[in-house]
């Protein structure tokens, strides 16, 4: 790589060159995408942070922290906020390595009932 080409690399490009950097970059990108979606949902619905806090039964300061990206955004928190704004959260994953197979979402098998257990273990 030439010096000019190397200089053109951004910090993010540099992060992606190592396995650890790629994982950290993926985590940052996912968090950023979630925050952008949350901010867009707030804007699109016209719901204020104060109103969202009331809907969720939490303090407005906590909503502000989450919306502004202060701290670690949990998936459960993101799902609750989005649902309160009228949206369901779904996920898609894409293989980044040739050796990684495509993933399909399979439904969990129904739990075994007590009567079925008796048949299996009389």
C-alpha positions as CSV (number, residue, x, y, z in Angstrom):
1,X,0.0,0.0,0.0
2,X,1.3,3.4,-0.9
3,X,1.8,6.1,1.6
4,X,-1.0,8.1,0.1
5,X,-3.4,5.2,0.1
6,X,-2.4,4.5,3.7
7,X,-3.0,8.1,4.7
8,X,-6.5,7.9,3.1
9,X,-7.5,5.2,5.5
10,X,-9.8,6.4,8.2
11,X,-9.7,5.3,11.8
12,X,-12.6,3.0,11.0
13,X,-10.8,1.4,8.1
14,X,-7.8,0.9,10.3
15,X,-10.0,-0.7,13.0
16,X,-11.4,-3.2,10.5
17,X,-8.0,-4.6,9.7
18,X,-7.7,-6.8,12.8
19,X,-10.2,-9.3,14.2
20,X,-10.5,-7.4,17.4
21,X,-10.9,-4.1,15.6
22,X,-13.5,-5.6,13.2
23,X,-15.5,-6.8,16.2
24,X,-15.4,-3.5,17.9
25,X,-16.3,-1.6,14.7
26,X,-19.3,-4.0,14.2
27,X,-20.5,-3.3,17.7
28,X,-20.1,0.5,17.3
29,X,-21.9,0.4,13.9
30,X,-24.8,-1.6,15.3
31,X,-25.2,0.8,18.3
32,X,-25.0,3.8,16.0
33,X,-27.6,2.3,13.6
34,X,-29.9,1.6,16.6
35,X,-29.6,5.1,17.9
36,X,-30.3,6.6,14.5
37,X,-33.4,4.5,14.2
38,X,-34.5,5.5,17.7
39,X,-34.0,9.2,17.0
40,X,-35.8,8.8,13.6
41,X,-38.7,7.1,15.3
42,X,-39.0,9.9,17.9
43,X,-38.9,12.5,15.2
44,X,-41.3,10.7,12.8
45,X,-43.9,10.0,15.5
46,X,-43.6,13.4,17.1
47,X,-43.3,11.9,20.5
48,X,-41.1,13.9,22.8
49,X,-38.5,12.4,25.2
50,X,-40.8,13.5,28.1
51,X,-43.8,11.7,26.6
52,X,-41.7,8.6,25.9
53,X,-40.5,8.6,29.5
54,X,-44.1,8.8,30.7
55,X,-45.1,5.9,28.4
56,X,-42.2,3.8,29.7
57,X,-42.7,4.8,33.3
58,X,-39.1,6.0,33.7
59,X,-37.4,9.3,34.1
60,X,-36.9,11.8,31.3
61,X,-33.2,11.9,32.1
62,X,-32.8,8.2,31.4
63,X,-34.6,8.5,28.1
64,X,-32.3,11.4,27.2
65,X,-29.2,9.3,28.1
66,X,-30.3,6.5,25.9
67,X,-31.4,8.7,22.9
68,X,-28.1,10.6,23.1
69,X,-26.0,7.4,23.3
70,X,-24.7,7.9,26.8
71,X,-23.8,4.4,28.0
72,X,-24.3,0.9,26.6
73,X,-27.6,0.5,24.8
74,X,-29.1,-2.9,25.6
75,X,-31.1,-4.8,23.1
76,X,-34.0,-5.1,25.6
77,X,-34.0,-1.3,26.1
78,X,-33.9,-0.6,22.4
79,X,-36.8,-3.0,21.8
80,X,-38.9,-1.5,24.6
81,X,-38.3,2.1,23.4
82,X,-39.1,1.2,19.8
83,X,-42.3,-0.7,20.8
84,X,-43.4,2.2,22.9
85,X,-43.0,4.3,19.7
86,X,-45.1,1.8,17.7
87,X,-42.3,-0.3,16.1
88,X,-41.2,-3.9,16.3
89,X,-37.5,-4.7,16.2
90,X,-36.3,-7.5,13.9
91,X,-32.8,-8.7,13.1
92,X,-31.0,-9.9,10.1
93,X,-27.4,-11.2,10.1
94,X,-25.1,-11.5,7.1
95,X,-22.0,-13.8,6.9
96,X,-18.8,-11.8,6.7
97,X,-16.6,-14.9,6.2
98,X,-16.9,-17.5,3.4
99,X,-16.8,-20.2,6.1
100,X,-19.8,-18.7,7.9
101,X,-23.1,-20.4,6.8
102,X,-26.2,-18.4,6.1
103,X,-28.4,-18.3,9.2
104,X,-32.2,-18.9,9.1
105,X,-34.4,-18.1,11.9
106,X,-36.0,-21.3,13.2
107,X,-38.8,-21.3,15.5
108,X,-38.1,-22.8,18.9
109,X,-39.7,-26.2,19.4
110,X,-42.7,-26.1,21.7
111,X,-42.0,-27.1,25.3
112,X,-42.8,-30.7,26.3
113,X,-45.9,-30.8,28.3
114,X,-46.1,-32.8,31.6
115,X,-48.3,-35.5,29.8
116,X,-45.7,-35.9,27.1
117,X,-43.0,-36.2,29.7
118,X,-44.9,-39.1,31.4
119,X,-44.9,-40.9,28.0
120,X,-41.2,-40.4,27.6
121,X,-40.3,-41.2,31.3
122,X,-43.1,-43.5,32.6
